[in-house]
Every structure is written in C-alpha cells, then in structure tokens.
Amino acid sequence: MKNTATRTMIVTTALPYANGNIHLGHILEAIEADIWVNFQKMRGNTCYFIAGSDAHGTPIMIQAEKQGLSPEAFIDKTARVQLTDIQGFGISFDNFHSTHSSENEALVCEIYQRLEKAGAIIRKTIYQAYDPVKNMFLPDRYVKGTCPRCNSLDQYSDNCEVCGATYDASELIDPKSVLSGTTPETRATEHLFFDLPQYADKLKHWLSGPHVAKEIQNKMQEWFDAGLQTWDISRDAPYFGFNIPGEKDKYFYVWLDAPIGYMASFKHFCQEHPEVDFDSFWKEDSPNELYHFIGKDIVYFHTLFWPAVLMASENRLPTEVFTHGFVTINGEKMSKSRGTFITARQYLDTLNPEYLRYYYAAKLNGSIDDIDLNFKDFMQRVNSDLVGKIINIAARTASFIDKFFEHQLAAQLMNKPLWELFTDKQSEIATHYETRDYARVLREVTALADKANEWIAEKKPWQMAKEQGGSEDLKEVATLALNLFRVLIIYLKPVLPQLALSVENFLQIEPLQWSNLNTPLLDHTIKPFTPLMIRIEESQIAEWLQAK
C-alpha cells in the first residue's frame, strides 16, 4: 500500500449533468468516493474532495426553454437541488462548483490556446442534420427514425436500441427532428477537431501503467485497434456554452469543458483558500496525486480524450481513474415504466441514508461490475448485520455502565488478547479501503462483531448484574465490550460518518481518527445510552416504493 505519511491529493467525482434529478445510480459514485476520501482524511492525508455541476450543451438549452427559463436560471435551480440531494447522503465535498463559471471559461480558453500552439487543433468541413424550423444543427440524439438494419421505429440516428446496430446518420430511414418533427436537412459546417491520434503512443504508454484497471486497459485497446479518430470539440450556434476565441458562432463542445471543470472547481476552492496553491497540483511534475471516480459509461472520455488534452496542454495526468458499474434494482435496469427508477429524494424522504451507504459499501469491491440493490438483501444486511450485530454490542452492554457505575468505564481491559485481535486488523482493513474493496472491510468488521457478541454471550453480563450487582467484573466486561465497539466504529467511520458522530457524542470523545485504534478508552465518563440506529420495517420499503 502507498506510503500514507506525506500524501496530498485531489479526488473528484463525475460532474452530474444539470438537467434533471439525481438518482440512486448517481449516488453510488458519490458514496464510493466519499468513503475513500473519509478514509484518507482519517489516516491524516491532505485530501481535497472536488465536484461540480456539468452545465452546458444542447439538452440544457432545450430543457430551459421548455420551462420558460434562461439556461443560467435553469442550471442554478437544478444544481441546487442536486447538491442538496447528494449532501443528504452525507457526502462532504470540499468544493462544489459549476462548469458555467468564470474560472472554467478562463481555463478552457487557456487550454485551447495551448492545444493550438501544440498543433493539436484541425479544421474540417462536416455535414450534419439541420432543423430548418428550429434553425439549428441537431446532435445525434435529436434525430430519430427507422433503423436501416432491422426496421425498428423511433431509433436514434447513430445506433439502434433494438438490434444494437451502429450506423451513419445518413443511413437512418425517414429521419425526423425530435424538436420539431420535421425532416432535417443536411448542411455543411466547419468544425474544430482535437488531433487525438497524435497522442496515441503516449496514451498507450500511460494506459499500460497503474492508472486504470486491467479490464479498462483491455477495453481501451479496442479503440486503438480500430484506430483513434480526431475528436470534434466545437458546436454551432445556438448552443449553451463558451464561445471559442477568434471564432464566429462557434462554441466549445460540452465534453471539452466538462473535465476541465475539475480544475475550475479546484481553482475556485484555491481562491477561497489562498494557502492552497493551484499550480502546484496541476503542473506536469506535480508530486501530488489526482484521482477520478467515474462510471463505466464515460470511461473513454476520462482515459483517452481527457489525458490527451492534459498531455497536449502540458498539465499533469491523473494518478488513477477509478471506474464503477451501474446500479440495478431487484435485478433490473432502472426504469420509470417498471417502477424501478428511484431518485435520491424519494429515498431520502423515507429511509436513513446511512442504510444505503452501508449496503453499497457491502457491494463495492473495486471492480466495474454492476451492483444490484435488492430490497430483501438490503433489509437483511441492515437489520441483521449492522443493527443486529454491530450496534447490538453497545446496546446490550452500555446499560450496565449507566445503571451501576455512574457512566464511568473501568480503568483496565480484562481481555487484552481479544482487544488486540480487533486492533491487529487495522493494516489489513486499511489496505481494503485503499483498494476500494469496501465489501471486504464490512466482512472483516462483521466477523469481528460476531466474535464480540460470542464473548459477551459467554460472559453473560446480564446474569452477572442479576447475581452480583455492580461488581468490578461486570464493569470490566461492559468496558471491554464498548471498547471493541469503538474499534469497529473507527473501522466503519468512512462508511457511516453520521453513526460515528452519534457514537462520538455517546462516548464523549473527540472525532475518531485511525490513530485512535491503539489506545483504549479507559477510566472515562460516557453519556447514557440511547438507540443509535433502528431496524428497517417492511412498511418503510413499501412507503418508499409507493412514493414514486
């Protein structure tokens, strides 16, 4: 595992697109990254958790028009709702900004000028679908027609969702504009392209290193085998985005300015925290680290286009790009028609967000496999493992400290080998966190909780209290049990920060850090115990589903 003594890093999540509600798939990524960031901070590392709203493009412009709003007003409203929902799951960004910002515009223009200077910009005349009613060129997703391969109706102009065929937009049968219903015209326009093939060798070298998972390396090799193509980075007016300097009615494509938004959000953070030097993080030879958490649907943008742009503009490359899979609900893709499309707000209105953090952590193992949110499994893991095993350790022993010992813990541990069995797991658990194998973390913690509960069952403190009253043995049994519980909460704090906060309040201690693991809590006054977390009832799940 990496040396944690001197690490300084930026961690980002993909920027949610500011045109709709956050759903439970978006939340998976935010939780995965937040757990990793919490762990890094608990280890004493300097970690800046940076995010923002992806605010440009034709869909934003059109959606704003439908709502009778300016694009600026629309993205501001949407981003506020999105951030509130994300934060509802305990996600703690150090900075959340927008790609529609002065910082991003300045950086995009600067990087574009560097790309020009590097000879990485090419001009080409292309032919595109044009809506004569809306007076605008149409992106692929705004033209639909009949598939030229299987004759399925209402298919996009670049691929068929029925037979899976890909084809040129000109092959689509009876194409219609999604916006006006008219047949689009084909018109010529000059666009600007980024010369991606120029960086093929450098990209291959970078991808061969420890920067992406092996399965992503293999996937990206398919792009090289097919031959990298130049990348269109311009769009014609009308378009909601940044004007390209020196060009008339040309705008930067959203996918050029979106990843630069990571830099812009950090720039905004540095402006509010002048002690943090922006340039030291983004120069080519920066000793600091940069990590991106993304979904597998945008992996090619983050492992081909983005690093190539960074290379060409003489900025640093990502240390590593972490990729996750999709979320399915009860084994099916999220679907509004099937009742399995669940927004973040629908969840938050009915259930404790830490339940989902725990469940996702139990499924995340650092791979790009999809994760299934199965309601029965969800209830079982929360009720049986989290509440029934882990929380139960404190619930079944703290009352003795309250009743017999004036809330005061014993001055010594009665079973140091058991205590050391728990604390000796810290290096192994830290490694699992570092590699984002949170499922292993939770398995280790649950196994330890089983050992603690077995030991408590052997000691029978309830029987000791009945037969002996407030004996020193009873005090030491309860004290060790609460110390074992405290170790488990330290291990779980990256996953369950709100539970950890409640435990810190109950135990009357400073915020738990990884360094606290080797020091037991002894001869210390705690507060009276109150329930820390309750079980999920089936009626709550039913209410949650009905809320859709």
N, C-alpha and C positions, 0 to 999 in steps of 0.2 A: 504494500500500500504506500501511497505517496507520503513524503515527509510532511506532517501537518504543522510543524513548528513555525514556518515562515510564509505560509501560503496567503496570497491575496488574489481575489478573483471577482469576476463579473459572472452572474448567472442570469440567463434570460429564458422567458417562455415565448412561444409564438404569439404574435400580436392578434388578438381577436378582431375579426372584421366588424366594423361598426355599423352593421345593417340589420341586426336582429338580436334576439335573446341568447344568453349563454345557456348551453345545455350540459347534461352530465358527462358528455364526451369532452367538452372543453375543460370541465372541472378536473377530469383525470390528470391532464397535463399540469394544471396549476398545483394540484395536490402533490404529484410526484416531485415536481421541482421544489415546492415549499418544504417538503420533508428533507430533501437533500440540503437545502440552504440552512434549515434549522439545525441539522446535524453539524454542518461546517461551523456554524456560529457557536454551537455548544462546545466544539473542540478548540475554540479560541482563534479560528481563522477569520480574516477580514473578508467578508463576502457581501457584495452589493447585488441585491436581487432587483433586476430591472425589467420593466414591462411597459406596455402601452397599448394604444388603440390604433388599428390599421384603418385609416380613414379616407382613402382615395379610391377612385375608379368609377366606371360607368354605373355599376349597381347602386352605389351610394347616391349618385346624382339622380338616378331614376326613382329610387325609393323616396328620396327627399321631396321630389316633385309630386309624387303620389300623395304625400302627407301635407302638401302645401307649405313646406318649409324650405329655407335655404339649406344647401348642403352643410354649411357650418353649424346652423342650429340643429340640424338632424343628427350630425355626428356627436355634438356636445351632449345632446339628450341621451342618445344611445350609449355613449361611453360611460356616462354617469351611472346608468342602470347596470351596465355590465360590471363596472368596478364594484358597485355595492353588492352585487350577487357573488362575485368572486371573493370579496373580503368576508362575506357571510360564512364561508368555509374555512375561515382562519388563515387565509393566505396573506402574508405580510410582505408586500413589496416595499423596497426602499424608495422606489420611484415608479410612478405610472404616468406616462405622458401620451402624446398623440403624434402620429406621423404628419398631421396637418399643423405644423409648428414652425416658428422661425428658425429654431435650431436645426430641424430636419431639412428645411429648404436650403439653408446655408451649406450644410454638409453634402446634400445631394448635388448641388451646383459645383461645389469644390471637387467632389469625387468625379463628376462628369468631366470637368476640365482636365483632371489628371488622366482620365481614360482617353480623352482626345490627344493629350500630349504624348501618351504611350502608344499612339497609333492603333487603339483598340476600338475605334468607332468607324463604322462603314455605312455609307448611304446606299439605299436600294429603292427602286420603284417596285411597289407591290400592287396587287389587285385585291380589293376587298368588297364585301357586301355593303351596300349603302341604302339607307332607308330614305326615300325622297320625300316622305311625309314628315318625318322627324328631322330631316336634314342632318343626318349623322351616319358615320361608319358604324357597323354593328360588330361587336365581339361575337365569337363563335356561339356562345350560349344564348345569343339573342336572335338566332336564326334557327327555325325548326322546319322539318319537312318529312318526307318519306325516305326510309333507309334504302340506299341503292343496292344493298346486298339481300336483305330479307323482306323488304317492302313493309316494314313496320311503320306505322304512322307516328307523328309527333316526336321525331327524334332530332337531336342536336346536329348542327352542321359539321361536327368533327368526329362524332362517334355514335354508335347505336347502343342503347342500353338493353336492347332485347337480344341481339345476336353477338354483341361485343365487337363488331367490326369498326375499324377506323378508316376514314376516307377523307379526301379533299372536299372542301366546302362546295366546290363547283359540281361535285357528283350528286349532291342531295337532290332528290326529286321533289318538285313543287315546293321550293323553299318559301317561307313566309317570315316576315319580321315579327318577332314576339311583341314588339312595342306598338305597331300599327296594323298588323295583319296584312300589309301589302307585300307584293313580291319585290324583294330587294334588287337593286341594280348592281352591276359590277363596275367599280370605278378604280382608276389608278391613283395612287398617292405615294409620295416619297417618305420613307421611314428611316429611322436611325437604328443601327444594329450594333450590338456588342460582339466583338470577334472572339467568341468562346473557343473556337478551335485553336487559336493562337496559344492558349494556355493548357492545351490537352496534356502535354508531358508533365508540366508542373502539377496539374491536378492529379494525374495518375500517381505521381510520387507522394503527394500529400495524402491521398486516399489509401495508399499502401501502408501508411503509418498507423499509430494508435488513436487516430482521430475519429474514426467511425467503427461501428461493429462490423464483424466479418460479413454478416448477411447483407449489410448495406454496401460494403465493398463489392460484393458479387452482383448486387442489383445495379450499381453504377457502371459496372463493366459492360453491361448490355448497351448503355449509351455510347461508350467508347467503341464497342464492336459495330454499332450502327453508324458511327461517325458523328462527332459533335457538329451541331449546326450553329450558325450565327443566331443571336438572340435579339428579337425585336424589343427595344426599350423605349419606343415612342408611341404616342397615340394622338389622333387628330381631334381638334375641337369639334363639338363641345365635349369637354372632359373635365372632371373634378380632380385636380392635381396641381403639380407645379409646372409652370412654363419652362421650357428648355431655353436656356440663354442663347440669344442670337438666332432663334427660330421663330417663325410666324405661325401661330395657331397649332403649335406642337407642344405636347405635354409628356412628362416622364411617365412611363408605364408604372402602375402601382407596385409591381413586383421588383422594380428597381429601388424605389424609395422606402418600401416596407422594411427590409432588413437593415437599411441604413437608419431606420427608426430606433434600432437598438442603441446605436451610437448617439442619436439625438436625445433619447431619454436619459442616457448616462450623462450627456453634456448638460442637460437641464439640471440633473442632480448635482453635478460639479459646480454649477453656477450658484446653487443654493448652499453648497458645502465647499467653499474655496480651498479648504485644506486638502481636498482630493484633486489630483492633477489629471485632467482628461487625457492629455497627450501621452502620459507615461503608460496608459493602459492600451493605447491603440497604435503606437509606433511599432514598426516591424520587429524590432528586437526586444519588445517588452518582456520582462521577466514574470509579469503577472499572468493569470490564467483567464480564459474565456470559455464558457460553456453554454450551449444552446440546448434547450429541451423542446422537441418538436414531435408532431405526429408523422406517421409514415407516408401520409398523402402529400406532404410538402418536402420530402427528403431531397429531391433533385434540386430544388431551389437553394437549399442550405448546404448541399455538399458538392454542387457543381457551379451554379451561377454566382452565389454569394462569395465563396472563397476565390473564384476567378476575379471578381470585381475587386476584392480586397488585395489580391496579388497585383493587379494592374494599377491600382491606386496607391500602392506602397503602404498599405495598412497591415496590421497583424492578422493572422489567421486564427480560427477557433482552436482551442486546445482539444476540445472534443464536442461532437454533436451527438446528443443522446436522443434516441428515437423510440417511441412507444406505438402500440397498436390502437385500434378503435375500441369503443365500448359497445357491447351488445346488451340487450335487455331480455332476460329469460331466454337466451339463445338466439334472439332475432335482432336484426338491424333496427336501430331506432327509426320508428315510423309513426307519423301522426295518424294515419288511417288505421293502424293496428293498435293504437293506444300505447305505444312504447317510446314515444318521443317525450322525454321528461326534461323540463327546463330546470335550471338551478333554483329559480324562485319557487317553483312548485315543490321541490324537495324541501327547501328551507322553511316553507310555510307549515310543514307537517312533522319533520323529523330533525333530530340533533345532527348537525353537520359532522360532528366527530365520529358518528357511526360510519358515515361514508368514507371519511379519511381512513379509518381503521380497515374497512372492507377493501378499499382499493389497495392499501398497503399490503394486505394479505394476498393480493393477486399479482402485484408488481414484482418482477424478478430481473429487470434489466434487459428483457428481450423485447422484440417488436410484435409479439403475439397479441391478438385481440383479448380483451378482458370482458367476461360476462358478468353482469350484475343480475344474479339470480336471487329472487326475493326470499325464497326459503333458506338458501345458504346464507344470505345476508342476515336474516334474523338469528339463525343458529350461531353464526360466528360472534355476533354482538352479544346475544343473550348468554350463550354457554361459555365462550372463551373470555371475552372482555369483561362482562359483568359477573358471570358465574364463577370464573376462576381468578382473574387478576384483581378486580375491585373487591371481591369477596374476602381476600386476605385481610384487608383493613377493616372491612365491615364486621368480620367475625371476631376481631381481637381488640379494636380500639376502645370498645365499651368498657373493658376491664380497667384500662388506664384511666378512663373517665370516672368510673364508679369507685374504685378502691384507692387510687394513688394520686388524686388531685391533679390529674392530667400530666403527671411527671413520669418520664421514661427512666428506666434503670440506668445505672452508671456503667454497666458492662454487658458484653454479649455472652450468652450462655453456650453458644454452639458456633465457635469461630470457623470450624471446617465447613459448616453449611453456608455461613456468610461468605467465605472465600470461594466456595463453589459458584456462588452468584456473581461475585465481583471478578472472578477469573475469566468470565465470559466476555469482558469488555473489549478486548482486542479483536476477538472473533466477530462480535456484533458490529464493531466499528468498520471492519472490513466489508461486511454485508451492506452496511449503509453506503459506504464509499462506492461500491459497485452497483448500487441501486437495487440490490436484492432484498427488498423490504419483506418479501414473503418469508425469507429465511430468518430475518430479525424476529418476526412475530412468532414463527415456530419455536425459536430458541426461548423467547420470553414466555410463551405458553407452557413449554416444557418445564421451565424454572418455576412458574406459578403452580404447576402440578406438584412439584417437589415440596414447595412451601405449604400447600394445602395438605399434603400427606403428612408432613411433620406436625402441623397443627392438629390434625386428626389423632396422631399418636399421642400428643401431649394432653389433649382434651382439656384446654383451659377452662371451659365451662364447668367441667366436673371439679377441677381444682378450686374454682371460685365457690362452688357449692359446698365442698368438703372442708376447705381451708380458709376461705375468705381471702383477704388481701395479703397473701403470702409473697415473699420475695421471689419464689419460683414463678408464680403467676405473673409477676411484674416483668421478669426477665423473658418469659415466653412471649408475652404481648410485645415487649420491646423488640425482640429479635424479629417477630413477625412483621412489625411495622417497618423495621429497617430493610427486610427483604422486599417488602412492598415498595419502599422508597427506591431501591436499586432498580426494580422493574419500571418504575415511573421515569427514572432517568433514561433508561433504555428506550422508553416509549415517547418521551417528550417531543422528539422531532415529528412523530406521527400525530400525537394528541396534545398539542400545546395548551388547549383550554383545560383539559383534565389535569395537566401538570400544574397549571396556575391554581386550580382548586386544591390540589394536594399541597402545594407550597403554602397556601393560606391555612389549611388544616394543620400542617406540621409547624407553622410559624417559622419559616426559613426563607432565606434569600433565594432568588431564582436558581434552579438546579442547573449545574454545569457538568460536563463529562468528568471534570477533575474532582467532583464530589464523591465519585464512586468508591474511592479507597478510604473514606472517612465516615464511620458510622455516626448516627445521631444518638447521642447518649446524654443522660442527666439533663434532659431538655423538656421544657413545657410545651405541650401541644394544645390545640383547641378541642372542644367537644366534637365528636364525630357526627357528621351529617351525611346523608347519602350523596355519593359523588357522581353516580350515573345509574340510570334505571333501565330495565329491560324494555325492548320493543314489544308492543302488543300488536296482534294481527289486525286489530281495528285501525291502528295507525297506518299500516300499509294500505289498507282498504281506503282510508281517507285520502292518503297521498295519491293513489291511483284515480280516485274519483275527482280529485282537484284538477285533473287535466281537462 
